[in-house]
Amino acid sequence: MEFVNAIREAGLSPVNTLIGSASELYKLPYKTSCKLKGQVIAENFKHHYENNDFYRDACTKKGVTPEDVKGFDDLNKIPLIPVGTFKQCDSHLLLTSNMTDIEFEMRSTGTSGIPSVSRRDVKTMDNASDGIIKLYREFFQASRGMGLFLFPPTEEMPEMGMVKVLNVFAGLFDGSVNLVKKVSFNPQEAVERLNNWEGMHTRHIVGPPFLIHRLLKYLMDNNIKLKLDNKSFIVTLGGWKRFTGQQISREEFNNRCEEYLGVKQCNVRDMYGLVEANMLAIECDQHKKHMPPWVHISIRNPKNVLEEVKPGERGVIAIFDPTSTSYPGFILTEDVGYIHTDMSCTCGRSGQMLHYISRLPGVEVGCCAINLEKYIEENEERMKKMAGELEHV
């Protein structure tokens, strides 16, 4: 724990030190970065163990104490919290902080209608905000241009995690506009906005895959081909499965972005995240999702989640996130994926690279994007029905 102790003695935060040094951490040898994040995660585990009765009881049942978790090689001993626990009516028991210290509640409602609630105190919000902005700068270097945001403004859905995270982009652009208003989206308006910005700004499109897919379908159906700018990005978050169960093909999506929007495929970037964690895994220009260098991913055997599988093997994604002080950020997700066997990328970054595959079989498909699509589809059906009824009046 020499790194953590040295930083603490200087009066600094080890987590914030890693976040602020993201670019440098990505260039370190993999074993070196693992040693640093292992110490920070171990310290965070100790914090929750000592201050959270509910979590300490869970650790006691597993026979794990802070003495057993000293660094990177011990991380798999840390008891995980199933992500479904955040949907339970007594999810407040997960809190290490007091309810009075909670600054923000973030929610994601699946198709069951039961919200997953993650509560963040001031320090957790600081860490999450710093980390997300740092990663956006690391992977996009965005500081100019206009953002076409294909999702609602925060005032309409202030607690939806996807909306909150994507809207952080607004502060990095010259300007932005949210085109999903009152749970409706008009692709024609999107085309008009993009055309109006031509020659004046670098144009970026940000949103869940299903809405950008809708825009692409509109362009195809109307034989419209746009040519965005050399440094334009298309950034997606929210999953590739629609609420109907239909899967959006990533390869086809990338091809259509290039053909109908004129954006290079290396600039079509997807991100992976979940409401319960403070992290995003962002794609580089090689379409590899890089984990934040302060977060650790473990892939678990679906038949025995206490068992870790080898890099390259598929399994359940487990996240060890030290940025959360309000609740333990050691989460067993319901997602399936694998870690690439090569711990270095041709983009020049080292560290874990995640390949997300799908939800676990039999698990309810639900996330912010799916919930939003369901709202939009239902709203459009209502509008069509009302229009039909008016025609017969």
C-alpha positions in Angstrom: 0.0 0.0 0.0 3.0 2.3 -0.4 1.4 4.3 -3.2 -1.8 5.0 -1.2 0.1 5.8 2.0 2.5 8.2 0.2 -0.4 10.1 -1.5 -2.4 10.2 1.8 0.6 11.6 3.7 0.8 14.4 1.1 -2.8 15.3 1.9 -4.0 14.1 -1.5 -6.7 11.6 -2.7 -5.3 8.4 -4.3 -8.4 8.0 -6.5 -8.3 11.5 -7.8 -4.6 11.1 -8.4 -5.2 8.1 -10.7 -8.1 9.9 -12.4 -6.0 13.0 -13.1 -3.2 10.8 -14.5 -5.4 8.7 -16.8 -3.3 9.4 -19.9 -0.1 8.5 -18.2 -1.6 5.3 -16.7 -2.7 4.1 -20.1 0.9 4.3 -21.2 2.3 2.4 -18.2 3.1 -1.3 -18.3 0.0 -3.3 -17.5 1.5 -4.8 -14.3 2.4 -1.4 -13.0 -1.0 0.1 -13.5 -2.6 -3.0 -11.9 -0.4 -2.5 -8.8 -1.6 1.1 -8.4 -5.3 0.4 -9.0 -5.1 -2.7 -6.8 -4.0 -0.6 -3.8 -6.7 2.0 -4.4 -9.4 -0.6 -4.7 -8.2 -2.4 -1.5 -8.3 0.9 0.4 -11.9 1.5 -0.9 -12.9 -2.0 0.2 -11.5 -1.2 3.7 -13.6 2.0 3.8 -16.8 0.2 3.1 -16.0 -2.7 5.4 -15.4 -0.4 8.3 -18.4 1.9 7.7 -21.1 -0.2 6.2 -22.8 -2.7 8.6 -24.8 -4.4 5.8 -21.7 -5.0 3.6 -19.5 -6.0 6.6 -22.0 -8.7 7.5 -21.8 -10.0 3.9 -18.0 -10.0 4.1 -18.1 -11.8 7.5 -20.3 -14.5 5.9 -17.6 -14.9 3.2 -14.8 -14.8 5.8 -13.1 -11.8 4.2 -11.6 -8.8 6.1 -9.4 -5.9 5.0 -6.4 -7.9 6.2 -7.1 -10.4 3.3 -7.2 -7.6 0.6 -3.9 -5.8 0.4 -3.6 -5.3 -3.4 -4.3 -6.4 -6.9 -3.7 -10.1 -6.4 -6.4 -10.1 -3.6 -9.2 -8.3 -5.5 -11.1 -11.4 -6.3 -11.6 -12.0 -2.6 -13.8 -8.9 -2.4 -17.5 -9.9 -2.0 -19.6 -8.7 -4.9 -23.1 -7.1 -4.8 -25.5 -8.5 -7.4 -26.8 -5.6 -9.5 -30.4 -6.7 -8.9 -29.9 -5.6 -5.2 -30.2 -2.0 -6.4 -33.8 -2.7 -7.5 -34.9 -4.0 -4.1 -37.2 -1.8 -1.9 -34.5 -1.9 0.9 -31.6 -0.9 -1.4 -30.9 2.0 1.0 -29.2 -0.7 3.2 -26.4 -0.7 0.6 -25.4 2.8 1.7 -22.1 3.4 3.4 -23.0 7.1 3.6 -25.9 8.5 5.5 -29.1 9.3 3.5 -28.7 12.9 4.6 -25.3 13.0 2.7 -26.8 11.8 -0.6 -26.5 14.5 -3.3 -28.1 12.6 -6.2 -30.1 9.5 -7.1 -29.6 8.0 -10.5 -32.1 5.6 -11.9 -32.6 3.1 -14.7 -35.9 1.5 -15.3 -36.1 -1.8 -17.1 -39.1 -3.3 -18.9 -40.5 -4.6 -15.5 -40.9 -1.0 -14.4 -38.9 -1.5 -11.3 -36.2 1.2 -11.0 -32.6 0.5 -10.2 -31.6 3.2 -7.8 -28.0 4.2 -7.0 -27.4 7.0 -4.6 -24.3 9.2 -4.7 -22.8 11.4 -2.0 -20.7 14.5 -2.7 -17.4 12.7 -3.0 -18.8 10.0 -5.3 -20.3 12.7 -7.5 -17.0 14.5 -7.6 -15.1 11.3 -8.6 -17.7 10.3 -11.2 -17.8 13.7 -12.8 -14.0 14.0 -12.8 -13.6 10.6 -14.3 -16.2 10.9 -17.0 -14.8 14.3 -18.2 -11.3 13.0 -18.1 -12.2 9.9 -20.2 -14.1 12.0 -22.8 -11.1 14.2 -23.2 -8.8 11.2 -23.4 -10.7 9.4 -26.2 -12.3 12.3 -28.1 -10.2 15.4 -27.4 -13.4 17.3 -27.9 -13.4 21.1 -27.2 -15.1 22.5 -30.3 -18.0 21.7 -32.6 -21.8 21.2 -32.3 -23.4 18.2 -30.7 -26.6 16.8 -32.1 -28.0 15.0 -29.0 -30.5 12.3 -29.8 -31.9 11.9 -26.3 -34.0 14.1 -24.0 -32.7 17.1 -22.2 -32.0 16.6 -18.5 -35.0 18.7 -17.4 -37.3 16.0 -18.9 -35.5 13.0 -17.4 -33.1 14.3 -14.8 -32.6 11.0 -13.0 -32.0 8.8 -16.1 -28.3 7.8 -16.0 -27.8 7.7 -19.7 -29.1 11.2 -20.2 -27.0 12.6 -17.3 -23.8 11.0 -18.6 -24.2 11.9 -22.2 -25.2 15.5 -21.4 -21.7 16.0 -19.9 -20.6 16.3 -23.6 -22.5 19.6 -23.8 -19.8 21.4 -21.8 -17.1 20.2 -24.2 -18.8 21.6 -27.4 -19.4 25.1 -28.7 -23.1 24.3 -28.5 -25.6 21.4 -28.6 -29.3 20.7 -29.1 -31.4 17.9 -27.7 -33.8 16.7 -30.4 -35.9 14.2 -28.3 -38.5 16.5 -26.8 -41.6 15.4 -25.0 -40.7 11.8 -25.8 -40.7 12.2 -29.6 -38.0 12.4 -32.3 -38.3 13.9 -35.8 -35.4 12.7 -38.1 -36.2 15.4 -40.6 -35.4 18.1 -37.9 -32.1 16.3 -37.3 -31.2 16.5 -41.0 -32.1 20.2 -41.1 -29.9 20.9 -38.0 -26.9 19.1 -39.5 -27.3 21.0 -42.8 -27.6 24.3 -41.0 -24.3 23.7 -39.2 -22.4 22.7 -42.4 -19.3 24.8 -43.0 -19.6 26.5 -39.6 -19.0 23.8 -37.0 -17.6 20.3 -36.7 -20.8 18.2 -36.3 -21.1 15.4 -33.8 -24.0 13.0 -33.1 -24.4 11.5 -29.6 -27.1 9.1 -28.4 -28.3 5.6 -27.9 -27.9 3.2 -31.0 -31.6 2.9 -31.6 -32.2 6.6 -32.2 -29.2 7.0 -34.5 -30.4 3.9 -36.2 -33.7 5.6 -36.8 -31.9 8.6 -38.3 -30.0 6.3 -40.6 -33.2 4.6 -41.7 -34.8 7.9 -42.5 -31.8 8.9 -44.6 -31.9 5.5 -46.4 -35.7 5.7 -47.0 -35.4 9.2 -48.5 -32.1 8.6 -50.4 -30.3 11.3 -48.4 -26.6 11.2 -48.1 -24.9 13.7 -45.8 -21.2 14.4 -45.5 -20.2 15.4 -42.0 -16.8 16.6 -41.1 -13.4 15.0 -41.0 -13.2 15.1 -37.2 -16.9 14.3 -36.6 -17.7 11.7 -34.0 -20.8 9.5 -33.7 -20.9 8.4 -30.0 -23.3 5.7 -28.7 -24.3 4.5 -25.3 -27.2 2.3 -24.2 -26.9 -1.2 -25.8 -27.6 -2.6 -29.2 -30.8 -4.6 -28.4 -34.1 -2.8 -28.9 -37.0 -3.2 -26.5 -38.7 -5.5 -29.1 -35.7 -7.9 -28.7 -34.3 -7.1 -32.2 -30.6 -6.7 -32.3 -29.0 -3.8 -34.2 -26.0 -5.0 -36.2 -22.9 -3.1 -35.2 -21.1 -3.8 -38.5 -24.1 -2.7 -40.5 -24.5 0.4 -38.3 -20.9 1.4 -38.8 -21.2 0.9 -42.6 -24.3 3.1 -42.8 -22.8 5.8 -40.7 -20.0 6.0 -43.2 -22.3 5.8 -46.3 -25.1 8.1 -45.2 -23.5 10.4 -42.7 -20.0 10.5 -44.2 -18.3 9.7 -40.9 -15.2 7.5 -40.9 -15.8 4.2 -39.2 -12.9 4.8 -36.8 -14.8 7.8 -35.5 -18.0 5.7 -34.7 -17.5 4.9 -31.0 -19.5 2.9 -28.6 -19.3 3.1 -24.8 -20.3 0.6 -22.1 -21.5 1.6 -18.6 -24.3 1.0 -16.1 -26.2 3.2 -13.7 -24.8 1.5 -10.6 -21.1 2.2 -11.5 -19.3 5.5 -12.0 -17.3 4.2 -15.1 -17.5 4.2 -18.9 -15.5 1.8 -21.1 -14.9 3.9 -24.2 -13.8 2.7 -27.6 -10.6 3.9 -29.2 -10.2 4.2 -33.0 -9.6 0.4 -33.1 -13.1 -0.2 -31.6 -11.6 -1.6 -28.4 -13.4 -0.6 -25.2 -10.8 0.5 -22.7 -11.6 0.2 -19.0 -10.7 3.3 -16.9 -7.2 2.5 -15.5 -8.6 2.9 -11.9 -11.3 0.3 -12.4 -10.9 -3.5 -12.5 -13.0 -6.0 -14.4 -13.3 -9.6 -13.5 -15.1 -12.1 -15.7 -16.9 -14.8 -13.7 -18.1 -18.3 -14.5 -21.9 -18.1 -15.0 -22.3 -21.4 -13.2 -20.2 -20.3 -10.3 -19.7 -16.6 -10.0 -17.1 -17.0 -7.3 -14.8 -18.4 -10.0 -12.9 -16.2 -12.4 -12.4 -17.3 -16.0 -9.3 -16.6 -18.1 -8.9 -13.6 -20.4 -10.6 -14.4 -23.7 -13.3 -16.6 -22.1 -16.9 -15.5 -21.9 -18.5 -15.0 -18.6 -20.4 -12.6 -16.3 -18.9 -9.1 -15.9 -17.9 -8.1 -12.4 -16.8 -4.5 -11.7 -14.5 -3.2 -8.9 -14.9 0.6 -8.9 -13.1 2.5 -6.1 -14.7 5.9 -7.0 -17.8 5.2 -4.9 -17.8 6.2 -1.3 -21.6 6.2 -0.9 -22.0 2.4 -1.5 -19.6 -0.4 -2.3 -18.8 -0.3 -6.0 -18.1 -4.0 -6.2 -20.8 -5.1 -8.6 -21.7 -8.4 -10.2 -23.6 -7.4 -13.3 -26.1 -9.3 -15.4 -24.0 -8.8 -18.5 -21.9 -11.2 -20.5 -18.5 -10.4 -22.0 -14.9 -11.1 -22.1 -11.5 -9.4 -21.6 -9.2 -9.3 -24.6 -6.1 -11.5 -24.1 -3.8 -8.8 -25.3 -3.4 -6.1 -22.6 -2.0 -3.5 -25.1 -3.7 -1.9 -28.0 -2.4 -0.6 -31.3 -3.9 2.8 -30.3 -1.0 3.0 -27.8 -3.0 2.3 -24.6 -2.5 -0.6 -22.2 -4.8 -2.1 -19.7 -8.0 -4.1 -19.7 -10.2 -4.0 -22.8 -13.8 -5.2 -22.5 -15.9 -6.9 -25.2 -19.5 -6.7 -24.2 -21.7 -9.5 -25.7 -25.2 -9.5 -24.2 -27.3 -9.8 -21.1 -27.4 -13.1 -19.3 -29.9 -15.6 -20.8 -33.2 -15.3 -19.1 -32.5 -11.9 -17.6 -35.0 -9.1 -18.2 -33.7 -6.8 -21.0 -33.9 -3.4 -19.5 -31.7 -0.2 -19.5 -32.1 3.5 -20.0 -32.1 3.3 -23.8 -34.6 0.4 -23.9 -36.9 2.3 -21.5 -36.6 5.4 -23.6 -37.3 3.6 -26.8 -40.4 2.0 -25.3 -41.6 5.5 -24.2 -41.1 6.9 -27.7 -42.8 4.0 -29.4 -45.8 4.1 -27.0 -46.0 7.9 -27.4 -46.0 7.7 -31.2 -48.7 5.0 -31.2 -50.8 7.3 -29.0 -50.3 10.2 -31.4 -51.2 8.1 -34.4 -54.3 6.9 -32.7 -55.4 10.4 -31.8 -54.8 11.6 -35.3 -56.9 8.8 -36.7 -59.7 9.6 -34.3 -59.7 13.3 -35.2 -60.0 12.3 -38.9 -63.3 10.7 -38.1 -64.7 13.6 -36.1 
